Amino acid sequence: MILLSRRSLLAIAAVVDIALHARPSPVAAKHLAVRHNLPPRHLETMLQALVRAGILKGVRGPRGGYEIAKERRRITAGDIVRAAMASTGEDSMPPIPESRLVDAVVGPMVVHAGSSFLRELDAVTVDDLCRKADSEDVFDDALVAADFTI
């Protein structure tokens, strides 16, 4: 069972992908989209949220794209998930039930479980995930071909 939202899972994957591919030039959103089989526009709002959180930096221009904003070992999966969650409005969510059971029992248990989950994610850095991706050889070099579109 995966406890992360699709958005959080994609955010972690995008940051790791960018950390692996952003040298010598930034990673274009369309290249990320190809590698993860997504429409490019689907990624833009999430990538901008990661820029606002200081996890990524955007590079403008014809050879622009995204780079990580700090060292891989200083970015945790928890940081990425928090940024992805913060960028998702809860306006469309139904209201939290107001009851003594929720206030005294269920709510505190869920808060504790969420804190434990984020603590585990905070123990994993982007560098850890990049090393694992390298050892598993997860990217086919053919998909990272140069783009000469004008």
Sequence and secondary structure as in RCSB ss.txt:
>XXXX:A:sequence
MILLSRRSLLAIAAVVDIALHARPSPVAAKHLAVRHNLPPRHLETMLQALVRAGILKGVRGPRGGYEIAKERRRI
TAGDIVRAAMASTGEDSMPPIPESRLVDAVVGPMVVHAGSSFLRELDAVTVDDLCRKADSEDVFDDALVAADFTI
>XXXX:A:secstr
   S HHHHHHHHHHHHHHHH SSS B HHHHHHHTT  HHHHHHHHHHHHHTTSEEEE STT EEEESS GGG 
BHHHHHHHHHHTS  TTS     SHHIIIIIHHHHHHHHHHHHHHHHT BHHHHHHHHHHHT S GGGG      
